[in-house]
Every structure is written in structure tokens, then in C-alpha cells.
């Protein structure tokens, strides 16, 4: 499947005009960055890089695409011929997937001709903005959970493609598993799931339903105990499964109070190792509120797949430099009120003091000093060839490790859920 039409029309009309006047072939540098963090959060997490690399590789205009563009008279015949042969041949470097980022961080640097770079704008932003929004929300939930495992279970709250992308991003940010089987198959994410309320309602009694689940999945399974009366459900669960029952799930009511009552009831029945999982429209604040309760694990749906109030990361894709006719490089930037940016190709280094991040240092031009900390950008595409280590299940696993390491080196204020300024400043040099 091609991704070429996953773009806005004005990308192609710009190409049409610049190929006609000769500017479209000028060597250029584009950059993806965020002017601010969504929801006044303290840091962000880059996600979607591996998916974007797949999209770049698949960015081809096939016969059907070209026929559509011709029928809509989007561009000239000469530009259609250029699009028919389109292959990205430039270079891309950027923050490794899972890396923490801040306002102004040069997350992606795309180099090539103006025409071959500008056409990637929409697909790059659609991937990075959504996936990073999910990762931004997920990492806050991971911090709020304080080591207790979280499972992503929001597929029914997103469209089918976004559901897979959300599971991937949440896993990179520290979730332990997903309910989405397609995400598990595509990205190597552990999957989980047992039964819904409909399963209990199908049977003639709750006891019969629990017995059927135990027969199929063994006593290590988790039984949903709140279809009817929770106290009765817990009694029935232990009677059927014995004190070795793996877990019970609660999906309704006052979760703090209910979890306390269920824990006391399980312990009184001798099921001291039976775990309690809670679901029911959790977000990072609800998870933090459950911190003192005897909950063992969380299942999160709507909030994580919608970015917990910030469904897009606010990233933009801007031209920052191009070559002039005489071969010299010209730095360019917007000066618009409230949207001014920094021109020029950039290199980023995270300044560390005693292993703790103190500053995001962005060097404009070729004067980067990596000795002050940790270089943040890595090669992603080289002369049109995708760097494969960033893709597939292996890329997801590496991104997950990178995310944990990046967050571990941030100041302790990074874990606060309150709105505020970025936990470290971005300085341009």
C-alpha cells in the first residue's frame, strides 16, 4: 500500500510551481519541532519514528494515485511525470524514538531537494503528532503508577489504524501490554485479555461463567467480578478457582474504596496472592489517586489513545535552510507573531551534570559541542536508504529502552503531574 496520497493538496501544488520555476530542485533542509509541550506538560516523548520510516519507504505514486491526480487536475503533466518516479533520495536524522524532547527540539532533520522533502510534510506530522501525543500521555500514567503495570486497552475508542499506533506508542512509553492483537503481531508487544461482562451475562450464573473461564484459561486468569454484586463476585471467584486465583478485575464504582474492600475480602478468604486490576476510564490523575490503594495493575483505554486531553503533540514541519543559486546556504525562518522560529540546520545535545539533564542545547550550524552532554540525533535515512535498526519489533524494543533511560536522567520535577514549564530549558547557540 502506498502512502503518497496521505498528504495535503498544497504539498503538490507547491511542487508544481517550484518545479516550473526551478526552485523545487534547490537543496533544502526541513525540520520537525514543537513550539511548546501539549497541555503545559514538563517533557514530551518522541514516538512514531519507526512507523514514519515505513511510510517514507512506501511513499510512491502508483497508477491509481496518478490517475486520481490527473482527473482532479491537481498538477501539470510534467509534475505528474516527476511524481511517477518519486523516491526519497535524501537524508533524515532525528531524535531516537522514545527520546524525551522539549520546545524547540529539532526532532527530525530532513535533507534533500525542496520538492522531495516538502511532499513528506503531512505524512510525517500525522504520524509523529499522534504517536507522540499518546506517548506523552502514557509516560505520565507510567510515572503515576509508580512501578505498577499498565495495559493499553483503548482500541474501541480509536479508529482501527490509530488503535494499533496507540498501542505501539504506549508500549514505548512504558505500558506493559496491549489488548490489540494486531499491535502484538506487528510490533512484538505482549498482549493480554480475558473476558468482558457479556461473557458473564451469557451464562446462566456468574459461577458458571467463572468455571468456564477457569476451564479454558486456568486458575492463573483474572476474573471480572463486578457484573452483579462485587462482594458476591469475589466469593464466587474464590469458591470456583480456589485461593490460587491469579486476579480479579474491577471496572466500576469508587475504585479506591472498592479495592480496599476487595483486598480485605481476598485476604480473609486466604487468597493473599490474588491480584487486583482496575479499569473504568482511568487517566494519570485517577491512577495517582489510587497510589495508596491495594491495586496491583491498571487497564487504560480512552484516555491514553486520545492523549489524555492533548490529542496532538503540536509539532510542525518547517523549511530552515536552502541553497542559493551561487551555492551558498541561506538560513530561513518565520517571523510571524507567536510563531517565530530559529532558522538554520541544527544539532542537539542534552547537557548533563552528574548524570542529570540540565539543558537542551541546540547548536545552529556546524559548531556542535558533544562534549557537554549526550548527542540526541541519530541517522534514520541515508541517501534514501532506511536505517533498519529503527523499524519493526526490534526498533520498538530499543525505543522502549531509550524512553526509560531518557526519563531516568531528567530532574525529579519531571514526574509531577501538575501543569508547568518544561523541566529543562532549551538554549540555542
Secondary structure by P-SEA (a helix, b strand, c coil): ccccccccaaaaaaaaaaaaaccccccbbbbbbbcccccccccccccaaaaaaaaaaaccccaaaaaaaaaaccccaaaaaaaaaccccbbbbccccccccccccccccccccccccccaaaaaaaaaaaaaaaaaaaaaaaaaacccbbbbcccccccaaaaaaaaaaaaaacccccccaaaaacccccccccccaaaaaacccaaaaaaaaaaccccccccccccccaaaaaaaaaaaccccccbbbbcccaaaaaaaaaaaaaaaaccccbbbbbbccccaaaaaaacccccccccccccccccccccccbbbbbbccccccccbbbbbbbcccccccccccbbbbbbbcccccccbbbbcccccccccccccccccccccccccccccaaaaaaaaaaaaaaaaaccccccccccccccbbbbcc
